[in-house]
Amino acid sequence: MSHKLPARPDMGQLRTQAKDLRRLVVGGNPAALARVGEVHKTVDPETFSLRDAQLVIARELGYPGWTDLVAAIGDRADPDRDLNRWLGVQLNNETWDRLDKVTPGSPPADPERLLYGAYASTYHWMTTASGTVANHARGEYMIATAALAVGLPETAMRHARRCARLVDDNPDVATDWDRAFAAQILARAYAATGDLDTAARHHAEATRLTAEVADPEDKAIVLEQLARGPWYGLTA
């Protein structure tokens, strides 16, 4: 299946398309499974993630991956666009894509790009007029996650605490999944720094908050992240 990118593409609509595709695949929709099968050699509805769906959308539009699609949309944007917002989105996607590729054997520059990308994305979200405290908190979560991936648990702890504080202090803008993610990253940071008792308490809180996430698609994403390692001995 091949589509053409509209003259004025909307990233929000494309993200919604990816979420809808994921929901259909998880539900076992035959047409959606056939559509995904053109991109992924094997399709398991139980493990099919939002990133998998985003890859399908990007490939159908003629791009190698979601990051390439985001970059192409940025190039087409109007000159008066909110550049900080666009950079925040692009760097956010690049950072999450890179997170899965950084390993202990990666070249030294890869972990640095991962961490700097997380900081840069958060900076642009804090700078744009359309950014909210919730965007800032999500940036702190991403920085903490990246810091753990590159072996900086103390740095991760600082940003995990900042994420949790922003969420706690701004209940009017934080979503139910923001609260679940904040508890989860605190648990992971405490575990990485060796405080397994405190980590266990936050993990229990993260599990409770995840169960309270109202939207099934949001809950699936939070559950997917909660199940990801490493947990630094917490669940051993």
Helices and strands as residue ranges (DSSP letters): H 11-26, H 30-37, H 50-60, H 66-76, H 83-99, H 109-127, H 133-149, H 153-169, H 176-192, H 196-211, H 216-227
